[in-house]
Amino acid sequence: MGEQETIRQNEKIERRREDGCRREEAIRSLLKRHGDKRLTISDVEEVAWELGVSRPTMYRLIKSYRAKGTVSSVEPRSRGRRKDCLVLDRKREKLIALAIQEIYLKPERPTLTYLIEQVGARCARGVAAASLAHNQGPRRPD
C-alpha cells in the first residue's frame, strides 16, 4: 500500500469516526430528552434531518446505540463491495442469464432447484471448455 493510499485511508477512518461521534451525541441527547417516554416522530425526524439520514435509518441507529452504546455502533458504514467479495466474470453471467431465460422463464416453470443444478452444470462445462482451450493453445488451421 502506497503512502498516498494510506493517508487517504486514514482520512476516511477519521471522517467516519467524526460522523460517528456526531451521531452518538445527537442520539444520546435525543434519548436523554425523552427519558423513559416514547420518542416522538417529529423529534426523530428533526434529528435525522440534522444528521442527514432518513427516518428509518435514524431508527436503526437508535436501536444500534441502545444495544451497544458505543460510537462505533452508529458510525457510517462503508459503501460498495468488500475487498474479498467474489464477482462473476462476464462469461458466467451470460451462462446464468441464458439458463434462466431458456429453462426458467417458461409458462411451465421447473423448480428453482432444477434451475440451480442446470446453471451449475452449464458453468462447470463452460469453465472446463475454457480451460481445455487455454491448455491446448491456439489452434492452427488445417
Secondary structure, 3 states (H helix, E strand, C coil): CCHHHHHHHHHHHHHHHHHHHHHHHHHHHHHHHHCCCCCCHHHHHHHHHHHCCCHHHHHHHHHHHHHHCCCHHHCCCCCCCCCCCCCCCHHHHHHHHHHHHHHHCCCCCCCHHHHHHHHHHHHHHHHHHHHHHHHHCCCCCC
